[in-house]
Amino acid sequence: MLQWIFKGIDDMEYVQFGKTGATVSRLGFGGAALGIKNYIRPYDPAAEESQESAHKALETALELGITFFDTSPVYGDGASETIFGDVLGGLEQGRIFLATKCVPTDYDGVMRSVEGSLKRLRRDYVDLLQIHGGTYTDERVQKILAPQGMMDAMKKLQADGVVRFTGFTSEDNNRAVFNLLECGRFDTVQLCYNFIFQHPYESTRPFGSLLAAERRGLGIAAMRAATSGTFQRWMKMIRPDDNFDYGSALIQFVFSNPLVDVVLAGMRSPGRVRQNAAVASDLAGRIDLRALHRRTAG
């Protein structure tokens, strides 16, 4: 459940990130767009111009009070983590909340992944280590939670102070995801939730992984807030001359869900950072989701 704390730099909104107890900005900086080549639109993370823009975007995020930064070693084979490290690596402890991931693997694979991530991020520890999940099966979940599996490796890193909190990410809403939510061993979850993909939250039933995560007290982050361009492509298909920028409205939709603690947005330029920060501070722009889904008048 969203626990509004205060508004700080340039009216940035800060919240308690679930049972981690950490105070973070409600707007999070997503690292996929910085590291993946041609993600959504033409882009090369290796180009000097791209890196300069990315560095300025991260610096602007810090200036505007964004404290939640999320990346992964698979975003451009370490490119996103390297860019993050260039700007965020030397910051004093506690100024930001930095999250990265490791792909589903075995105990030793987790250890190797985190070692590489720390080198690229130029840090001794990360605030949050997440299992980078696309689709989970019952068999995969059993392997993750088995003795000497991924979960044991993550907890060992947590005990050693290399990782503060553990979580997982998912684009599913299946039984396997609910098993992970209910196992009691994770602090956070990152789910795909936006205007098109609303499956984690069905408020009229109610049902969904967002609700299950909230019941467990997990910190909840939402990815793909602007639908990764899907909604925009649909609009172009039915209205080829439509040049309206739907990004702000789509992000505001996710901010309007009280169960979402952090709304992640990919940002490659200082201008986009400022635009998303303005959306995050516009509390009057939030909508009533129950009213949106109401099917009868009155």
Legacy VTK file of the C-alpha trace (Angstrom):
# vtk DataFile Version 3.0
C-alpha trace
ASCII
DATASET POLYDATA
POINTS 298 float
0.000 0.000 0.000
1.286 3.446 -0.915
2.432 5.291 2.178
2.826 8.937 1.197
5.591 10.540 3.247
6.445 14.003 1.966
7.229 16.097 -1.069
10.780 17.275 -1.389
13.023 18.692 -4.102
10.896 20.349 -6.785
7.828 18.689 -5.221
9.131 15.171 -5.782
6.915 12.654 -3.980
8.564 10.196 -1.571
7.127 6.981 -0.113
8.038 4.083 2.122
8.990 1.161 -0.127
6.939 -1.552 1.510
8.453 -3.563 4.321
11.994 -2.516 3.360
11.274 0.652 5.340
13.394 2.611 2.841
12.188 6.053 1.790
12.374 6.410 -2.000
11.107 8.711 -4.716
7.845 7.547 -6.193
9.241 8.181 -9.665
11.933 5.638 -10.475
14.600 5.819 -13.172
14.423 2.654 -15.306
17.681 1.593 -16.934
16.488 -0.544 -19.850
16.203 2.401 -22.231
19.814 3.414 -21.557
21.385 0.031 -22.207
19.381 -1.782 -24.879
20.202 -0.978 -28.489
17.206 0.273 -30.500
14.845 -0.173 -27.558
11.477 1.216 -28.740
13.221 3.607 -31.154
16.666 3.832 -32.850
19.374 4.132 -30.214
22.959 2.998 -29.704
24.221 2.959 -26.096
27.818 2.804 -27.346
27.573 6.085 -29.262
29.259 9.052 -27.602
26.190 11.228 -28.115
23.955 8.618 -26.473
26.220 8.269 -23.456
26.481 12.030 -23.005
22.692 12.355 -23.058
22.302 9.405 -20.684
24.783 10.888 -18.217
22.986 14.226 -18.283
19.638 12.478 -17.796
20.935 10.715 -14.675
22.463 13.943 -13.345
19.159 15.746 -13.912
17.317 12.971 -12.090
19.566 13.470 -9.078
19.055 17.231 -9.193
15.271 16.793 -9.229
15.283 14.452 -6.251
14.833 11.054 -7.909
16.379 8.466 -5.602
15.149 5.121 -7.023
17.322 3.737 -9.840
16.720 0.321 -11.424
18.926 -1.537 -13.903
20.051 -5.033 -14.930
23.132 -6.720 -16.388
21.042 -7.914 -19.337
20.253 -4.367 -20.444
22.767 -4.175 -23.276
25.077 -6.850 -21.846
26.074 -4.603 -18.953
25.847 -1.291 -20.843
23.100 0.121 -18.613
24.947 -0.783 -15.410
28.134 0.794 -16.769
26.320 4.055 -17.559
24.735 4.021 -14.107
28.150 3.445 -12.572
29.648 6.407 -14.446
27.240 8.798 -12.711
26.015 7.039 -9.581
29.049 5.016 -8.547
30.723 7.704 -6.474
27.681 8.898 -4.534
27.762 8.795 -0.767
26.038 5.882 0.939
22.314 6.326 1.416
21.759 9.094 -1.130
20.044 6.783 -3.615
18.268 3.421 -3.667
19.968 1.332 -6.362
18.433 -1.872 -7.701
19.814 -4.396 -10.158
18.961 -7.953 -11.151
20.264 -11.421 -11.963
18.757 -13.831 -14.459
17.319 -17.157 -13.253
20.330 -19.414 -12.697
21.982 -21.440 -9.931
23.727 -20.448 -6.683
27.134 -19.829 -8.275
25.548 -17.982 -11.171
24.011 -15.457 -8.787
27.385 -14.876 -7.145
29.132 -14.307 -10.490
26.344 -12.033 -11.715
26.450 -9.799 -8.652
30.252 -9.617 -8.750
30.085 -8.321 -12.324
27.279 -5.907 -11.518
29.164 -4.350 -8.613
32.215 -3.746 -10.814
30.138 -2.031 -13.495
28.130 -0.047 -10.945
31.331 0.925 -9.074
29.802 0.051 -5.727
30.443 -2.270 -2.798
26.775 -3.154 -2.421
23.343 -2.715 -3.990
20.171 -1.822 -2.161
18.047 -4.352 -4.029
18.852 -7.543 -5.939
15.980 -8.915 -8.000
15.485 -12.093 -9.981
15.051 -10.876 -13.555
11.991 -12.854 -14.539
9.942 -12.827 -17.688
7.825 -15.954 -17.317
7.878 -18.267 -14.302
6.787 -21.901 -14.242
6.100 -24.019 -11.170
9.292 -25.962 -11.888
11.387 -22.795 -12.108
9.978 -21.490 -8.829
10.820 -24.785 -7.114
14.435 -24.499 -8.326
14.678 -20.878 -7.187
13.495 -21.750 -3.674
15.291 -25.107 -3.371
18.261 -25.520 -0.996
21.416 -24.045 -2.564
19.269 -22.394 -5.221
19.001 -18.749 -6.259
17.166 -17.696 -3.130
19.847 -19.121 -0.841
22.529 -17.255 -2.801
20.602 -13.991 -2.549
20.113 -14.442 1.193
23.836 -15.179 1.623
24.661 -11.919 -0.161
22.132 -10.177 2.047
23.711 -11.613 5.196
27.144 -10.479 3.966
25.930 -6.912 3.425
26.435 -7.039 -0.347
22.661 -6.832 -0.889
20.257 -5.000 1.414
16.965 -6.386 0.096
15.758 -9.097 -2.281
12.970 -9.132 -4.834
11.837 -10.455 -8.178
10.364 -9.052 -11.371
7.667 -10.558 -13.539
5.381 -9.909 -16.469
3.109 -12.782 -15.442
0.058 -13.097 -13.242
0.084 -16.897 -12.996
0.156 -19.359 -10.102
3.958 -19.457 -10.086
4.118 -15.702 -9.435
1.673 -16.021 -6.554
3.843 -18.808 -5.108
6.821 -16.425 -5.119
4.747 -13.648 -3.584
3.501 -15.930 -0.831
6.777 -17.701 0.022
7.694 -14.961 2.506
11.328 -14.673 1.396
11.195 -11.534 -0.765
11.074 -7.872 0.225
9.897 -6.407 -3.087
8.310 -7.184 -6.424
8.409 -5.411 -9.782
5.434 -6.079 -12.042
4.356 -5.083 -15.518
1.376 -2.804 -14.955
0.034 -0.066 -17.223
-3.046 1.143 -19.088
-2.968 -1.804 -21.528
-1.599 -4.542 -19.278
-3.850 -4.206 -16.229
-3.873 -7.910 -15.321
-2.048 -7.475 -11.948
-4.865 -5.268 -10.638
-8.556 -5.977 -11.088
-10.156 -3.692 -8.534
-13.767 -4.620 -9.315
-13.331 -8.293 -8.331
-10.805 -7.746 -6.577
-7.966 -9.921 -7.874
-4.361 -9.701 -9.009
-0.726 -9.969 -8.059
-0.587 -6.302 -7.004
-3.201 -7.017 -4.353
-1.382 -10.170 -3.232
1.900 -8.259 -2.965
0.265 -5.509 -0.926
-1.193 -8.062 1.494
2.346 -9.381 2.055
3.722 -5.886 2.641
6.130 -6.067 -0.288
7.556 -2.941 -1.833
5.834 -2.667 -5.230
7.383 -1.182 -8.360
5.588 -0.972 -11.699
7.516 -1.342 -14.956
6.501 -0.407 -18.509
4.389 2.477 -17.209
4.169 4.034 -20.679
3.381 0.582 -22.201
6.827 0.365 -23.882
5.321 2.165 -26.865
2.491 -0.347 -27.451
-0.315 2.136 -26.854
1.415 4.752 -28.990
1.834 2.300 -31.882
-1.849 1.414 -31.647
-2.810 5.077 -31.894
-0.617 5.460 -34.980
-2.293 2.431 -36.561
-5.794 3.843 -36.190
-4.864 7.551 -36.437
-1.715 7.905 -38.595
-1.707 11.709 -38.217
-1.959 11.605 -34.422
1.142 13.276 -32.971
-0.119 13.678 -29.418
2.384 12.659 -26.703
0.465 10.117 -24.628
3.412 9.338 -22.344
2.444 11.684 -19.517
-1.158 10.458 -19.370
-0.065 6.811 -19.419
2.416 7.345 -16.588
-0.175 9.281 -14.589
-2.512 6.281 -14.884
0.026 4.115 -13.039
0.702 6.814 -10.441
-3.030 6.771 -9.738
-2.910 3.227 -8.374
-2.475 3.472 -4.574
-0.849 0.016 -4.412
2.097 1.076 -6.573
4.978 2.506 -4.555
7.388 3.259 -7.406
6.587 3.995 -11.043
9.562 3.188 -13.276
10.141 5.179 -16.446
12.895 4.894 -19.030
14.518 8.288 -19.659
17.342 9.027 -22.127
17.423 12.823 -21.999
17.258 15.593 -19.384
14.095 16.896 -21.043
12.307 13.580 -20.595
13.417 13.422 -16.960
11.983 16.887 -16.313
8.742 15.991 -18.078
8.255 12.807 -16.035
9.200 14.591 -12.806
6.503 17.180 -13.546
3.967 14.382 -14.027
5.033 12.758 -10.759
4.519 16.020 -8.851
1.095 16.702 -10.403
-1.141 15.153 -7.747
-4.158 16.917 -9.243
-3.650 14.866 -12.403
-4.311 11.553 -10.661
-7.514 9.749 -11.615
-10.050 7.678 -9.691
-9.488 4.144 -11.027
-12.770 2.847 -9.594
-14.658 5.618 -11.388
-12.792 4.809 -14.599
-13.998 1.210 -14.491
-17.554 1.985 -13.413
-20.045 0.531 -15.905
-23.237 2.160 -14.704
-24.214 5.804 -14.392
-24.470 7.523 -11.025
LINES 1 299
298 0 1 2 3 4 5 6 7 8 9 10 11 12 13 14 15 16 17 18 19 20 21 22 23 24 25 26 27 28 29 30 31 32 33 34 35 36 37 38 39 40 41 42 43 44 45 46 47 48 49 50 51 52 53 54 55 56 57 58 59 60 61 62 63 64 65 66 67 68 69 70 71 72 73 74 75 76 77 78 79 80 81 82 83 84 85 86 87 88 89 90 91 92 93 94 95 96 97 98 99 100 101 102 103 104 105 106 107 108 109 110 111 112 113 114 115 116 117 118 119 120 121 122 123 124 125 126 127 128 129 130 131 132 133 134 135 136 137 138 139 140 141 142 143 144 145 146 147 148 149 150 151 152 153 154 155 156 157 158 159 160 161 162 163 164 165 166 167 168 169 170 171 172 173 174 175 176 177 178 179 180 181 182 183 184 185 186 187 188 189 190 191 192 193 194 195 196 197 198 199 200 201 202 203 204 205 206 207 208 209 210 211 212 213 214 215 216 217 218 219 220 221 222 223 224 225 226 227 228 229 230 231 232 233 234 235 236 237 238 239 240 241 242 243 244 245 246 247 248 249 250 251 252 253 254 255 256 257 258 259 260 261 262 263 264 265 266 267 268 269 270 271 272 273 274 275 276 277 278 279 280 281 282 283 284 285 286 287 288 289 290 291 292 293 294 295 296 297
